[in-house]
């Protein structure tokens, strides 16, 4: 019996088409070559796959268990496998460290048990910065190689379930956009080209078998995950939602839920761009209690040796984001990002990064949650940024004013005006402190974000000031610095530097300012900002 060993690039040889972006660089190695001492190679944080042939009778999803333990320098990582149909079982592993990883399989099926091999994890290639993690300070994100990750996300619930042509259009739109995270549902919530993640047992929406996955559905979905990875975009995978009661995919029994979570974790968890969103509007799924969600998080954590980011999203009742299995808060709240202080309070209360993934949407929907102007959407991003948090975008613009067929529902193209302005904000964020933008003394009303004594950002939103008193908080000698000052028009996307420097001196026990230049003239327009950077 032969194993087939494939790296991330090699797997694309079987998935050619509009979504395939990697190049095949080598043929798959055989188990005999492994036994002879030849180790396959994959990038650190890449994807390495073992394909094994085993039992196809009965129900392999329930009857057969397979995993592989990878060991490097005495560090073992046990990786669960999954059944991919036609007698094929796969184990997918993303090496967290450089070096030679030796593996051995364990299974209750003789044909799959005791297989061995090795893979050498080599330096990552261009664009591979590793998975996103939470920073040490607990409030921002960073790639595994230390590259900061400034989240500018969007949501397109069922884009991955549309036709190949529509999916290609969505990916092209993303390539021209600032968005580096896509929230996307496993189960359909709007009209889609594919709708059946489980094997159907008869006519009617509710006739399906939760114990048998339609592997073609999951292969197709992971093609979209991979395509996003090729474009450097995080795939924030929404595992449950309350919008499809006729099919009832989110209302399975606990045993069926556990099977499903273990399957998707084994199948997709090795992709470095995967994030897990346990549910969208979890509190609208009436078949599950908070205790059920807690239990399912435990199942997911145990099933995911790659330890991807995890969140859950509410409609009315906040989940307790302080629970240890939550890595960051995913929040629906449009009002919290209408000023920086309200946004910052969420971060203070959770002690973790906060992404306001839903703050209402730019568009022309008749619904109150889908008719923001581009200015209003952009403003929410800026207030949250100054508050040390993050925001997610989406758009509901559609000729018939039906959000199901908009970017939010199906992807495709964007018609709004916020995306270029969000790209401008992303540039500001990337030029900011490497540790991330934090709210600076927010409880004292300074409305400043950045890093004390180094970098400051002040946003005015819809106010139209014609002057700003240049005053910064600071008590010690480190506060007596010189600063460049930039006047930023966040809507027209311009940056004008004020002449000279601002040299700070003591103004009070708590503040500093420049006695010779106590204020700066502003143009009296909305959506202006000030940036001050230490010389």
GIZI-V790312 format. One line per field, one symbol per residue. psi: psi as a letter, one per 20 degrees, with the letter a starting at -180 (. if undefined). burial: b if it has 24 or more other C-alpha atoms within 12 Angstrom, else e. Layout:
psi=???
burial=???
This chain:
psi=pqqppqrghhhihjlqahipirppirqqqrhghghiipprqqqpjapppppqpbpirbnhhhhppqrpopppkjoqopoqaqpkqkjpqqpppopiqqaooqqpqpqipghiqjqraqpporpqrpinjrqprprhijiaqqrhjipqooonrrpngkhijrqhghhhgghgghhjripjpoppqgqqirprhqiniqpqjrqqhjnqoiioqnhhghggghhhghhgghjkpponoohqrjjmhggkhjkrrghhggggghghghgihipijpqpohqplhiiniiprhhgggghhgggghiniilrqprqprggopqniiqhiphqpopoohhikiqhghghhhgghhkrqponhokrqpakqiqijkkqrhghggghggghghjjarqqqrpjpphjkohhjagggibdrqiaihghhhhgghggghiaphirpqpolhijkhlqqcppjgpqppqiciqmqiqponpqqqhrhiimrqqqppopohgilqpppqqbrooprphahiqqrohimirpprikqrkqqppppp.
burial=eebbbbbbbbbbeebeeebbbbeeeeebbbbeebeeeebbbbbbbbbbbbbbbbbeeeebbbebbbbbbbbeeeeebbbbbbbbbebbbbbbbbbbbebbbbbbbbbebebbbebbbbbbbbebeeebbbbbbbbeebbbbbbbbeebbbbbbbbbbbbbbbbbebbbbbbebbeebbbbbbbbbbbbbbbbebbbbbbeeeeeeeebbbbbbbbebbbbbbbbbbbbbbbbbbbbbbbbbbbeeebbbbbbeeebbbbbbbbbbbbbbbbbbbbbbbbbbbbbbeebeeebbbebbbbbbebbbbbbbbbbbbbeebbbbbeebbbbbbbbbbebbbbbbbbbbbbbebbbbbbbbbbbbbbbbeeebbbbbbbbbbbbbbbbbbbbbbbbbbbbbbeeebbbbbbbbbbbbbbbbbbbbbbbbbebbeebbebbbbbbbbeeebbbbbbbbbbbbbbbbbeeeeebebbbbbeeeebbbbbbbbbbbbbebeeeeeeebbbbbbeeeebbbbeebeebebeeeebbbbbbbbe
